[in-house]
Every structure is written in C-alpha cells, then in structure tokens.
Amino acid sequence: MSTSARSHTASTASSGGVQSLERAFDLLERMADAGGEVGLSELATSSGLPLPTIHRLMRTLVATGYVRQQPNRRYSLGPRLIRLGESASRLLGTWARPHLARLVEETGETANMALLDGDEVVYVAQVPSRHSMRMFTEVGRRVLPHSTGVGKALLAPVPDDEVRALLARTGMPAATEKTITTPDAFVSALETVRSTGYAVDDNEQEIGVRCLAVTVPDSPTAAAISISGPAGRVTDAAKERIVPLLKEVARDLSRTLAATGPA
C-alpha cells in the first residue's frame, strides 16, 4: 500500500470512518504488498496492530470469502476479490478512455493505459489510432515489464533491489533483438526514466514500433499511460511534442481518479 494511500486511511480514521473497516482494508493491502500470502505475525509486524485484533479481522475476512486460510495456517487473498478487481478494472478503463481519446486526437497514435499486476503489466484501456496498424497492445493483454515503455514507467518508482527481485522471478526473455535482457542494463534504463520523467520502448517489444510512456501520479494503484506507433512517426522530434502532452494528460487522469462524490 502506498504512503499516500495509508495517509488517506489515517485521515479517514480521524474523520468519522469505521475503524474496523479501515483496518480490514489495510490488512488486505498489506497482504497484496507481501505477494498475496502472509502469516499473522507478519501482519502484526507491518501493521502494528495487536495479534488478537488481526485474528478477529482475518476471521471475518475468511468468513466472507475475501481471505482464505491455507493448510499451513497462513492467510492468502481470497477468490471473491477477483470479481471486485475485474469490475474495478473495467471502470478504470471507462474513466481513462476520454483522456486516452485526447492523446489519439492530438498525436494520431494509439493510446494505452496499463497497470502493474503482480510481476506483469496488464493493459486495461486503449483508444486505437485512426491509422490502420495492428500492434501487440490490446486490452487484457499481459506482458513482462522489462520490454515495454509502460513497464519501465511503472517500475521506475520501485527500489532497485525490488526491481532486481522481480526480474529474477520473471526472467528477461528477448521479444526482439533490441529488448533489454540484463538486470544491470534495465536498472540503468530506469534511472534514465527517473531523471527524464518518461520511458521509451524503442523496438524492444515489437520491431517497427516505438512507445512513449509516463506514470499517472498519485494513482490509487500503480498506473501508466502511453502512446505507441510506427518508429517512423514516433521520432525524437515528435517526442519533444508528445511527452509534455502525455504528462499533462496523466495529471488530468490523476485528478479524475481522485475525484470523489458527496459522502
């Protein structure tokens, strides 16, 4: 769970929120951060809550199907969360689509939104270019992050040791001869993303296709948007115009995602 999200939880607790509900969601977030499966002692250490409180909350989450207790007594995220996640993902795509449409209108290229789901990148929204060109990006597709612009953008805020651990789990297969295939080179590429504020996939996922991507700041879940198109159109000269637009649209999308209705 991000620092900003935990700050939000703390602020709601002090503004009349239901404390047990907030604590339950916090535990679910911590389980997700830990890879989906944890023990009670790990939750106690990370949350600071007393073991009896955690045990009571976990019993309720197990009874409702949002958490499962494994034979080894550890707890894992439950299957009932899948339906919630799928519905939320569809809504996220709905909210993003007008912003992606603006990117297509102003750049002429295909616009995408992607999330980091576990160790993979998943595309959750897309508005296609008016030009007829089929590319690998499509809603629902999952790819490894090391070969994509959105993957680099999503991993740029992550500490290097965590990035290396992810790469060790996924491997770094080459999609093309331009794909980055060593952890050192990828970590170096992320440093460039951090310094410039945007990521580039230069024929690394698909030959002939170039992608520019930025993160969505303060998103409730790690998200990135991108444009992708033929390398002959997404040139360095075009990049100077497109990157500021991408950053502006990402900020606008962030405000859309943060908007809340009346209580």
Order of alpha helices (4+ residues) and beta strands (2+ residues): alpha-alpha-beta-alpha-alpha-beta-beta-alpha-beta-beta-beta-alpha-alpha-alpha-beta-beta-beta-alpha
